[in-house]
Amino acid sequence: MKQLELYFVRHGETLFNTMDKLQGWADSPLTDNGIQIAKLTGQGLSDTSFQSVYSSDMKRAMDTANFIISANKSFTGDLKKIRSFSRSILWRVRRFG
């Protein structure tokens, strides 16, 4: 029987996180701290063998994933973007806390 391992990583800290604002579909950028955390996460996962890497199409998520990928010693594929479910017209957040 094949074994499947999934790793879920939340994006690094964003500007809206520091302001206690709800982001929803607004694409708040990573802070310097968020970038550092993403890089440290990448270092922690650097020896993990990934067959595929998927990310939300939000820039904060793609940036986080790219920092993780760049630190990985074995991953040679491309980041696969998935349109965020939360960005559908019925699920968009209209207010920012």
Jmol script that loads the backbone (N, CA, C; Angstrom):
load data "model"
ATOM      1  N   MET A   1       0.841  -1.180   0.000  1.00  0.00           N
ATOM      2  CA  MET A   1       0.000   0.000   0.000  1.00  0.00           C
ATOM      3  C   MET A   1       0.890   1.249   0.000  1.00  0.00           C
ATOM      4  N   LYS A   2       0.600   2.195  -0.911  1.00  0.00           N
ATOM      5  CA  LYS A   2       1.365   3.435  -0.973  1.00  0.00           C
ATOM      6  C   LYS A   2       0.989   4.363   0.168  1.00  0.00           C
ATOM      7  N   GLN A   3       1.973   5.103   0.596  1.00  0.00           N
ATOM      8  CA  GLN A   3       1.750   6.064   1.671  1.00  0.00           C
ATOM      9  C   GLN A   3       1.810   7.471   1.078  1.00  0.00           C
ATOM     10  N   LEU A   4       0.916   8.318   1.503  1.00  0.00           N
ATOM     11  CA  LEU A   4       0.865   9.698   1.052  1.00  0.00           C
ATOM     12  C   LEU A   4       1.091  10.605   2.254  1.00  0.00           C
ATOM     13  N   GLU A   5       2.045  11.496   2.120  1.00  0.00           N
ATOM     14  CA  GLU A   5       2.294  12.482   3.177  1.00  0.00           C
ATOM     15  C   GLU A   5       1.970  13.853   2.619  1.00  0.00           C
ATOM     16  N   LEU A   6       1.210  14.616   3.379  1.00  0.00           N
ATOM     17  CA  LEU A   6       0.859  15.974   3.000  1.00  0.00           C
ATOM     18  C   LEU A   6       1.433  16.942   4.030  1.00  0.00           C
ATOM     19  N   TYR A   7       1.968  18.035   3.551  1.00  0.00           N
ATOM     20  CA  TYR A   7       2.472  19.092   4.419  1.00  0.00           C
ATOM     21  C   TYR A   7       1.658  20.344   4.125  1.00  0.00           C
ATOM     22  N   PHE A   8       1.068  20.923   5.153  1.00  0.00           N
ATOM     23  CA  PHE A   8       0.322  22.158   5.016  1.00  0.00           C
ATOM     24  C   PHE A   8       1.085  23.248   5.746  1.00  0.00           C
ATOM     25  N   VAL A   9       1.334  24.351   5.063  1.00  0.00           N
ATOM     26  CA  VAL A   9       2.054  25.469   5.666  1.00  0.00           C
ATOM     27  C   VAL A   9       1.240  26.732   5.408  1.00  0.00           C
ATOM     28  N   ARG A  10       0.993  27.468   6.437  1.00  0.00           N
ATOM     29  CA  ARG A  10       0.298  28.747   6.290  1.00  0.00           C
ATOM     30  C   ARG A  10       1.313  29.791   5.825  1.00  0.00           C
ATOM     31  N   HIS A  11       0.828  30.782   5.118  1.00  0.00           N
ATOM     32  CA  HIS A  11       1.720  31.853   4.656  1.00  0.00           C
ATOM     33  C   HIS A  11       2.378  32.548   5.837  1.00  0.00           C
ATOM     34  N   GLY A  12       3.491  33.211   5.571  1.00  0.00           N
ATOM     35  CA  GLY A  12       4.184  33.965   6.605  1.00  0.00           C
ATOM     36  C   GLY A  12       3.368  35.189   7.033  1.00  0.00           C
ATOM     37  N   GLU A  13       3.829  35.832   8.081  1.00  0.00           N
ATOM     38  CA  GLU A  13       3.153  37.019   8.604  1.00  0.00           C
ATOM     39  C   GLU A  13       3.017  38.082   7.517  1.00  0.00           C
ATOM     40  N   THR A  14       1.843  38.728   7.475  1.00  0.00           N
ATOM     41  CA  THR A  14       1.603  39.788   6.500  1.00  0.00           C
ATOM     42  C   THR A  14       1.381  41.124   7.203  1.00  0.00           C
ATOM     43  N   LEU A  15       1.352  42.165   6.424  1.00  0.00           N
ATOM     44  CA  LEU A  15       1.090  43.498   6.959  1.00  0.00           C
ATOM     45  C   LEU A  15      -0.259  43.530   7.686  1.00  0.00           C
ATOM     46  N   PHE A  16      -1.292  42.922   7.084  1.00  0.00           N
ATOM     47  CA  PHE A  16      -2.609  42.908   7.721  1.00  0.00           C
ATOM     48  C   PHE A  16      -2.578  42.113   9.025  1.00  0.00           C
ATOM     49  N   ASN A  17      -1.762  41.061   9.104  1.00  0.00           N
ATOM     50  CA  ASN A  17      -1.642  40.315  10.362  1.00  0.00           C
ATOM     51  C   ASN A  17      -1.180  41.230  11.489  1.00  0.00           C
ATOM     52  N   THR A  18      -0.244  42.119  11.195  1.00  0.00           N
ATOM     53  CA  THR A  18       0.296  43.008  12.223  1.00  0.00           C
ATOM     54  C   THR A  18      -0.719  44.056  12.655  1.00  0.00           C
ATOM     55  N   MET A  19      -1.749  44.279  11.818  1.00  0.00           N
ATOM     56  CA  MET A  19      -2.780  45.273  12.105  1.00  0.00           C
ATOM     57  C   MET A  19      -4.067  44.620  12.614  1.00  0.00           C
ATOM     58  N   ASP A  20      -4.025  43.280  12.854  1.00  0.00           N
ATOM     59  CA  ASP A  20      -5.205  42.533  13.274  1.00  0.00           C
ATOM     60  C   ASP A  20      -6.379  42.732  12.318  1.00  0.00           C
ATOM     61  N   LYS A  21      -6.062  42.790  11.024  1.00  0.00           N
ATOM     62  CA  LYS A  21      -7.085  42.935   9.987  1.00  0.00           C
ATOM     63  C   LYS A  21      -7.327  41.600   9.315  1.00  0.00           C
ATOM     64  N   LEU A  22      -8.560  41.327   8.975  1.00  0.00           N
ATOM     65  CA  LEU A  22      -8.926  40.145   8.219  1.00  0.00           C
ATOM     66  C   LEU A  22      -8.533  40.363   6.767  1.00  0.00           C
ATOM     67  N   GLN A  23      -7.828  39.400   6.165  1.00  0.00           N
ATOM     68  CA  GLN A  23      -7.315  39.595   4.817  1.00  0.00           C
ATOM     69  C   GLN A  23      -8.282  39.148   3.735  1.00  0.00           C
ATOM     70  N   GLY A  24      -8.883  37.973   3.921  1.00  0.00           N
ATOM     71  CA  GLY A  24      -9.754  37.472   2.874  1.00  0.00           C
ATOM     72  C   GLY A  24      -9.037  37.435   1.542  1.00  0.00           C
ATOM     73  N   TRP A  25      -9.630  38.035   0.530  1.00  0.00           N
ATOM     74  CA  TRP A  25      -9.023  38.028  -0.799  1.00  0.00           C
ATOM     75  C   TRP A  25      -8.082  39.194  -1.019  1.00  0.00           C
ATOM     76  N   ALA A  26      -7.976  40.116  -0.059  1.00  0.00           N
ATOM     77  CA  ALA A  26      -7.002  41.204  -0.176  1.00  0.00           C
ATOM     78  C   ALA A  26      -5.605  40.602  -0.066  1.00  0.00           C
ATOM     79  N   ASP A  27      -4.716  41.015  -0.932  1.00  0.00           N
ATOM     80  CA  ASP A  27      -3.398  40.377  -0.965  1.00  0.00           C
ATOM     81  C   ASP A  27      -2.356  41.216  -0.249  1.00  0.00           C
ATOM     82  N   SER A  28      -2.419  41.190   1.046  1.00  0.00           N
ATOM     83  CA  SER A  28      -1.475  41.904   1.893  1.00  0.00           C
ATOM     84  C   SER A  28      -0.093  41.257   1.777  1.00  0.00           C
ATOM     85  N   PRO A  29       0.961  42.059   1.632  1.00  0.00           N
ATOM     86  CA  PRO A  29       2.304  41.489   1.443  1.00  0.00           C
ATOM     87  C   PRO A  29       2.895  40.908   2.726  1.00  0.00           C
ATOM     88  N   LEU A  30       3.853  40.012   2.543  1.00  0.00           N
ATOM     89  CA  LEU A  30       4.604  39.487   3.680  1.00  0.00           C
ATOM     90  C   LEU A  30       5.417  40.608   4.308  1.00  0.00           C
ATOM     91  N   THR A  31       5.520  40.587   5.630  1.00  0.00           N
ATOM     92  CA  THR A  31       6.400  41.510   6.335  1.00  0.00           C
ATOM     93  C   THR A  31       7.825  40.938   6.315  1.00  0.00           C
ATOM     94  N   ASP A  32       8.786  41.707   6.761  1.00  0.00           N
ATOM     95  CA  ASP A  32      10.151  41.188   6.886  1.00  0.00           C
ATOM     96  C   ASP A  32      10.170  39.964   7.797  1.00  0.00           C
ATOM     97  N   ASN A  33       9.390  40.028   8.874  1.00  0.00           N
ATOM     98  CA  ASN A  33       9.288  38.883   9.785  1.00  0.00           C
ATOM     99  C   ASN A  33       8.662  37.685   9.075  1.00  0.00           C
ATOM    100  N   GLY A  34       7.632  37.919   8.265  1.00  0.00           N
ATOM    101  CA  GLY A  34       6.995  36.851   7.510  1.00  0.00           C
ATOM    102  C   GLY A  34       7.938  36.192   6.531  1.00  0.00           C
ATOM    103  N   ILE A  35       8.778  36.997   5.899  1.00  0.00           N
ATOM    104  CA  ILE A  35       9.790  36.469   4.970  1.00  0.00           C
ATOM    105  C   ILE A  35      10.794  35.615   5.735  1.00  0.00           C
ATOM    106  N   GLN A  36      11.238  36.106   6.888  1.00  0.00           N
ATOM    107  CA  GLN A  36      12.189  35.357   7.705  1.00  0.00           C
ATOM    108  C   GLN A  36      11.607  34.027   8.159  1.00  0.00           C
ATOM    109  N   ILE A  37      10.348  34.045   8.592  1.00  0.00           N
ATOM    110  CA  ILE A  37       9.684  32.814   9.027  1.00  0.00           C
ATOM    111  C   ILE A  37       9.561  31.834   7.861  1.00  0.00           C
ATOM    112  N   ALA A  38       9.210  32.334   6.675  1.00  0.00           N
ATOM    113  CA  ALA A  38       9.099  31.465   5.492  1.00  0.00           C
ATOM    114  C   ALA A  38      10.455  30.838   5.157  1.00  0.00           C
ATOM    115  N   LYS A  39      11.518  31.632   5.262  1.00  0.00           N
ATOM    116  CA  LYS A  39      12.867  31.098   4.992  1.00  0.00           C
ATOM    117  C   LYS A  39      13.258  30.047   6.028  1.00  0.00           C
ATOM    118  N   LEU A  40      12.943  30.295   7.296  1.00  0.00           N
ATOM    119  CA  LEU A  40      13.242  29.316   8.345  1.00  0.00           C
ATOM    120  C   LEU A  40      12.438  28.035   8.146  1.00  0.00           C
ATOM    121  N   THR A  41      11.194  28.174   7.716  1.00  0.00           N
ATOM    122  CA  THR A  41      10.375  26.998   7.409  1.00  0.00           C
ATOM    123  C   THR A  41      11.013  26.217   6.275  1.00  0.00           C
ATOM    124  N   GLY A  42      11.498  26.927   5.259  1.00  0.00           N
ATOM    125  CA  GLY A  42      12.193  26.279   4.149  1.00  0.00           C
ATOM    126  C   GLY A  42      13.417  25.518   4.616  1.00  0.00           C
ATOM    127  N   GLN A  43      14.181  26.111   5.530  1.00  0.00           N
ATOM    128  CA  GLN A  43      15.361  25.425   6.068  1.00  0.00           C
ATOM    129  C   GLN A  43      14.943  24.166   6.824  1.00  0.00           C
ATOM    130  N   GLY A  44      13.853  24.270   7.573  1.00  0.00           N
ATOM    131  CA  GLY A  44      13.365  23.122   8.340  1.00  0.00           C
ATOM    132  C   GLY A  44      12.868  21.985   7.452  1.00  0.00           C
ATOM    133  N   LEU A  45      12.413  22.331   6.255  1.00  0.00           N
ATOM    134  CA  LEU A  45      11.907  21.323   5.314  1.00  0.00           C
ATOM    135  C   LEU A  45      12.889  21.035   4.177  1.00  0.00           C
ATOM    136  N   SER A  46      14.097  21.514   4.307  1.00  0.00           N
ATOM    137  CA  SER A  46      15.069  21.417   3.204  1.00  0.00           C
ATOM    138  C   SER A  46      15.416  19.983   2.816  1.00  0.00           C
ATOM    139  N   ASP A  47      15.345  19.049   3.743  1.00  0.00           N
ATOM    140  CA  ASP A  47      15.660  17.644   3.444  1.00  0.00           C
ATOM    141  C   ASP A  47      14.410  16.817   3.132  1.00  0.00           C
ATOM    142  N   THR A  48      13.254  17.467   3.112  1.00  0.00           N
ATOM    143  CA  THR A  48      12.010  16.766   2.812  1.00  0.00           C
ATOM    144  C   THR A  48      11.871  16.622   1.300  1.00  0.00           C
ATOM    145  N   SER A  49      11.548  15.420   0.865  1.00  0.00           N
ATOM    146  CA  SER A  49      11.393  15.163  -0.568  1.00  0.00           C
ATOM    147  C   SER A  49       9.951  15.438  -0.984  1.00  0.00           C
ATOM    148  N   PHE A  50       9.762  16.431  -1.854  1.00  0.00           N
ATOM    149  CA  PHE A  50       8.430  16.778  -2.351  1.00  0.00           C
ATOM    150  C   PHE A  50       8.296  16.336  -3.801  1.00  0.00           C
ATOM    151  N   GLN A  51       7.173  15.706  -4.124  1.00  0.00           N
ATOM    152  CA  GLN A  51       6.883  15.395  -5.519  1.00  0.00           C
ATOM    153  C   GLN A  51       6.211  16.576  -6.193  1.00  0.00           C
ATOM    154  N   SER A  52       5.362  17.272  -5.466  1.00  0.00           N
ATOM    155  CA  SER A  52       4.624  18.418  -5.984  1.00  0.00           C
ATOM    156  C   SER A  52       4.478  19.454  -4.885  1.00  0.00           C
ATOM    157  N   VAL A  53       4.370  20.699  -5.306  1.00  0.00           N
ATOM    158  CA  VAL A  53       4.123  21.784  -4.367  1.00  0.00           C
ATOM    159  C   VAL A  53       2.987  22.630  -4.938  1.00  0.00           C
ATOM    160  N   TYR A  54       1.948  22.822  -4.131  1.00  0.00           N
ATOM    161  CA  TYR A  54       0.775  23.591  -4.533  1.00  0.00           C
ATOM    162  C   TYR A  54       0.633  24.801  -3.633  1.00  0.00           C
ATOM    163  N   SER A  55       0.118  25.876  -4.192  1.00  0.00           N
ATOM    164  CA  SER A  55      -0.103  27.087  -3.419  1.00  0.00           C
ATOM    165  C   SER A  55      -1.364  27.782  -3.900  1.00  0.00           C
ATOM    166  N   SER A  56      -1.993  28.490  -2.998  1.00  0.00           N
ATOM    167  CA  SER A  56      -3.038  29.419  -3.377  1.00  0.00           C
ATOM    168  C   SER A  56      -2.443  30.404  -4.386  1.00  0.00           C
ATOM    169  N   ASP A  57      -3.270  31.047  -5.182  1.00  0.00           N
ATOM    170  CA  ASP A  57      -2.765  32.032  -6.127  1.00  0.00           C
ATOM    171  C   ASP A  57      -2.546  33.398  -5.483  1.00  0.00           C
ATOM    172  N   MET A  58      -2.750  33.489  -4.179  1.00  0.00           N
ATOM    173  CA  MET A  58      -2.477  34.748  -3.483  1.00  0.00           C
ATOM    174  C   MET A  58      -0.964  34.934  -3.375  1.00  0.00           C
ATOM    175  N   LYS A  59      -0.497  36.155  -3.621  1.00  0.00           N
ATOM    176  CA  LYS A  59       0.945  36.411  -3.643  1.00  0.00           C
ATOM    177  C   LYS A  59       1.611  36.023  -2.328  1.00  0.00           C
ATOM    178  N   ARG A  60       0.961  36.295  -1.204  1.00  0.00           N
ATOM    179  CA  ARG A  60       1.565  35.968   0.093  1.00  0.00           C
ATOM    180  C   ARG A  60       1.812  34.469   0.221  1.00  0.00           C
ATOM    181  N   ALA A  61       0.897  33.654  -0.295  1.00  0.00           N
ATOM    182  CA  ALA A  61       1.052  32.199  -0.246  1.00  0.00           C
ATOM    183  C   ALA A  61       2.112  31.732  -1.238  1.00  0.00           C
ATOM    184  N   MET A  62       2.098  32.308  -2.449  1.00  0.00           N
ATOM    185  CA  MET A  62       3.105  31.921  -3.454  1.00  0.00           C
ATOM    186  C   MET A  62       4.505  32.321  -3.002  1.00  0.00           C
ATOM    187  N   ASP A  63       4.639  33.512  -2.418  1.00  0.00           N
ATOM    188  CA  ASP A  63       5.951  33.945  -1.910  1.00  0.00           C
ATOM    189  C   ASP A  63       6.448  32.990  -0.836  1.00  0.00           C
ATOM    190  N   THR A  64       5.576  32.635   0.096  1.00  0.00           N
ATOM    191  CA  THR A  64       5.948  31.699   1.159  1.00  0.00           C
ATOM    192  C   THR A  64       6.392  30.368   0.563  1.00  0.00           C
ATOM    193  N   ALA A  65       5.604  29.835  -0.374  1.00  0.00           N
ATOM    194  CA  ALA A  65       5.946  28.557  -1.010  1.00  0.00           C
ATOM    195  C   ALA A  65       7.274  28.651  -1.759  1.00  0.00           C
ATOM    196  N   ASN A  66       7.511  29.760  -2.437  1.00  0.00           N
ATOM    197  CA  ASN A  66       8.766  29.906  -3.184  1.00  0.00           C
ATOM    198  C   ASN A  66       9.983  29.981  -2.263  1.00  0.00           C
ATOM    199  N   PHE A  67       9.846  30.599  -1.099  1.00  0.00           N
ATOM    200  CA  PHE A  67      10.953  30.588  -0.130  1.00  0.00           C
ATOM    201  C   PHE A  67      11.233  29.160   0.336  1.00  0.00           C
ATOM    202  N   ILE A  68      10.181  28.390   0.548  1.00  0.00           N
ATOM    203  CA  ILE A  68      10.344  26.994   0.980  1.00  0.00           C
ATOM    204  C   ILE A  68      10.988  26.168  -0.132  1.00  0.00           C
ATOM    205  N   ILE A  69      10.509  26.334  -1.357  1.00  0.00           N
ATOM    206  CA  ILE A  69      11.060  25.597  -2.501  1.00  0.00           C
ATOM    207  C   ILE A  69      12.532  25.933  -2.716  1.00  0.00           C
ATOM    208  N   SER A  70      12.877  27.210  -2.608  1.00  0.00           N
ATOM    209  CA  SER A  70      14.264  27.615  -2.886  1.00  0.00           C
ATOM    210  C   SER A  70      15.252  27.022  -1.890  1.00  0.00           C
ATOM    211  N   ALA A  71      14.794  26.690  -0.695  1.00  0.00           N
ATOM    212  CA  ALA A  71      15.677  26.084   0.313  1.00  0.00           C
ATOM    213  C   ALA A  71      15.718  24.564   0.212  1.00  0.00           C
ATOM    214  N   ASN A  72      14.808  23.982  -0.583  1.00  0.00           N
ATOM    215  CA  ASN A  72      14.709  22.526  -0.652  1.00  0.00           C
ATOM    216  C   ASN A  72      15.838  21.946  -1.488  1.00  0.00           C
ATOM    217  N   LYS A  73      16.441  20.872  -0.990  1.00  0.00           N
ATOM    218  CA  LYS A  73      17.620  20.273  -1.632  1.00  0.00           C
ATOM    219  C   LYS A  73      17.275  19.350  -2.788  1.00  0.00           C
ATOM    220  N   SER A  74      16.012  18.908  -2.888  1.00  0.00           N
ATOM    221  CA  SER A  74      15.703  17.911  -3.915  1.00  0.00           C
ATOM    222  C   SER A  74      14.579  18.296  -4.870  1.00  0.00           C
ATOM    223  N   PHE A  75      13.762  19.274  -4.530  1.00  0.00           N
ATOM    224  CA  PHE A  75      12.614  19.598  -5.383  1.00  0.00           C
ATOM    225  C   PHE A  75      13.069  20.339  -6.636  1.00  0.00           C
ATOM    226  N   THR A  76      12.681  19.820  -7.790  1.00  0.00           N
ATOM    227  CA  THR A  76      13.078  20.435  -9.063  1.00  0.00           C
ATOM    228  C   THR A  76      11.877  20.842  -9.905  1.00  0.00           C
ATOM    229  N   GLY A  77      10.673  20.668  -9.377  1.00  0.00           N
ATOM    230  CA  GLY A  77       9.469  20.981 -10.136  1.00  0.00           C
ATOM    231  C   GLY A  77       9.119  22.454 -10.057  1.00  0.00           C
ATOM    232  N   ASP A  78       7.926  22.748 -10.530  1.00  0.00           N
ATOM    233  CA  ASP A  78       7.400  24.110 -10.492  1.00  0.00           C
ATOM    234  C   ASP A  78       6.267  24.203  -9.486  1.00  0.00           C
ATOM    235  N   LEU A  79       6.098  25.376  -8.930  1.00  0.00           N
ATOM    236  CA  LEU A  79       4.993  25.642  -8.022  1.00  0.00           C
ATOM    237  C   LEU A  79       3.695  25.614  -8.823  1.00  0.00           C
ATOM    238  N   LYS A  80       2.723  24.875  -8.334  1.00  0.00           N
ATOM    239  CA  LYS A  80       1.419  24.791  -8.990  1.00  0.00           C
ATOM    240  C   LYS A  80       0.448  25.697  -8.245  1.00  0.00           C
ATOM    241  N   LYS A  81      -0.121  26.651  -8.955  1.00  0.00           N
ATOM    242  CA  LYS A  81      -1.041  27.604  -8.339  1.00  0.00           C
ATOM    243  C   LYS A  81      -2.476  27.099  -8.432  1.00  0.00           C
ATOM    244  N   ILE A  82      -3.209  27.281  -7.343  1.00  0.00           N
ATOM    245  CA  ILE A  82      -4.616  26.914  -7.274  1.00  0.00           C
ATOM    246  C   ILE A  82      -5.399  28.178  -6.962  1.00  0.00           C
ATOM    247  N   ARG A  83      -6.397  28.453  -7.779  1.00  0.00           N
ATOM    248  CA  ARG A  83      -7.230  29.629  -7.493  1.00  0.00           C
ATOM    249  C   ARG A  83      -7.908  29.436  -6.142  1.00  0.00           C
ATOM    250  N   SER A  84      -7.796  30.409  -5.312  1.00  0.00           N
ATOM    251  CA  SER A  84      -8.322  30.330  -3.950  1.00  0.00           C
ATOM    252  C   SER A  84      -9.832  30.208  -3.953  1.00  0.00           C
ATOM    253  N   PHE A  85     -10.318  29.224  -3.209  1.00  0.00           N
ATOM    254  CA  PHE A  85     -11.755  29.068  -3.040  1.00  0.00           C
ATOM    255  C   PHE A  85     -12.348  30.351  -2.462  1.00  0.00           C
ATOM    256  N   SER A  86     -11.619  30.960  -1.566  1.00  0.00           N
ATOM    257  CA  SER A  86     -12.115  32.164  -0.898  1.00  0.00           C
ATOM    258  C   SER A  86     -12.245  33.343  -1.848  1.00  0.00           C
ATOM    259  N   ARG A  87     -11.679  33.225  -3.046  1.00  0.00           N
ATOM    260  CA  ARG A  87     -11.777  34.325  -3.992  1.00  0.00           C
ATOM    261  C   ARG A  87     -13.008  34.228  -4.879  1.00  0.00           C
ATOM    262  N   SER A  88     -13.788  33.148  -4.760  1.00  0.00           N
ATOM    263  CA  SER A  88     -15.008  33.067  -5.557  1.00  0.00           C
ATOM    264  C   SER A  88     -15.954  34.164  -5.099  1.00  0.00           C
ATOM    265  N   ILE A  89     -16.785  34.610  -5.989  1.00  0.00           N
ATOM    266  CA  ILE A  89     -17.644  35.758  -5.714  1.00  0.00           C
ATOM    267  C   ILE A  89     -18.538  35.538  -4.492  1.00  0.00           C
ATOM    268  N   LEU A  90     -18.942  34.297  -4.236  1.00  0.00           N
ATOM    269  CA  LEU A  90     -19.831  34.035  -3.110  1.00  0.00           C
ATOM    270  C   LEU A  90     -19.117  34.033  -1.765  1.00  0.00           C
ATOM    271  N   TRP A  91     -17.795  33.904  -1.749  1.00  0.00           N
ATOM    272  CA  TRP A  91     -17.059  33.742  -0.499  1.00  0.00           C
ATOM    273  C   TRP A  91     -16.144  34.922  -0.183  1.00  0.00           C
ATOM    274  N   ARG A  92     -16.142  35.938  -0.990  1.00  0.00           N
ATOM    275  CA  ARG A  92     -15.224  37.047  -0.756  1.00  0.00           C
ATOM    276  C   ARG A  92     -15.543  37.780   0.550  1.00  0.00           C
ATOM    277  N   VAL A  93     -14.494  38.164   1.209  1.00  0.00           N
ATOM    278  CA  VAL A  93     -14.646  38.961   2.420  1.00  0.00           C
ATOM    279  C   VAL A  93     -14.731  40.415   1.976  1.00  0.00           C
ATOM    280  N   ARG A  94     -15.769  41.089   2.368  1.00  0.00           N
ATOM    281  CA  ARG A  94     -16.006  42.475   1.925  1.00  0.00           C
ATOM    282  C   ARG A  94     -15.419  43.511   2.874  1.00  0.00           C
ATOM    283  N   ARG A  95     -15.176  43.129   4.093  1.00  0.00           N
ATOM    284  CA  ARG A  95     -14.660  44.084   5.059  1.00  0.00           C
ATOM    285  C   ARG A  95     -13.350  43.572   5.622  1.00  0.00           C
ATOM    286  N   PHE A  96     -12.569  44.468   6.139  1.00  0.00           N
ATOM    287  CA  PHE A  96     -11.262  44.118   6.685  1.00  0.00           C
ATOM    288  C   PHE A  96     -11.223  44.349   8.191  1.00  0.00           C
ATOM    289  N   GLY A  97     -12.099  43.716   8.903  1.00  0.00           N
ATOM    290  CA  GLY A  97     -12.105  43.727  10.366  1.00  0.00           C
ATOM    291  C   GLY A  97     -12.383  45.044  10.952  1.00  0.00           C
TER     292      GLY A  97
END
end "model"
wireframe off; spacefill off
backbone 0.3
color backbone group
